[in-house]
Amino acid sequence: AKYVVVQLIDEMKQRKIKIKGANLLIMGLTFKENCPDLRNSKVVDVVNELRNYGALVDVYDPWVTKAEAKRVLKMDLVDAINDKYDCIIFAVAHSQFKNEATNLIEKHSKNNCVIYDLKRIVPKEVDTISL
């Protein structure tokens, strides 16, 4: 989690985006793609690390209910993506995200948005940082 956050913060600094108060969207919370299993999810560590820096983090995962995320991980999920973000992180390779990555980015990213593709699901023509 620390490695991911450090890379993200470095990229945000290069783009002159302040991490404190920045709106970030994390796509996916589950342990693996296309299943509701939250056990061993490392995404929660990334969320907590980003929040420690003062970022405003929304987490969206269509495979998980809000109640389950709250019960298992003490994490609040957003029901729908209705905002524009300074950064979008694709953390889980759900098929919905793969199929809609470009559309999601176009619809929900601010100018100069950092796209961090942890699962290499975003089409190559989109400017991303990845592991």
PEKAFEN-V664513 format. One line per field, one symbol per residue. burial: I if it has 24 or more other C-alpha atoms within 12 Angstrom, else O. Layout:
burial=???
This chain:
burial=OOOIIOIIIOIIOOOOIIIOOIIIIIIIIIIIIOOIOIOOIIIIOIIIIIOOOOIIIIIIIIIIIIOOIOOOIOIIIIOOIOIIIIIIIIIIIIOIIIOOIIOIIOOIIOOOIIIIIIIIIIOOOOOIIIO
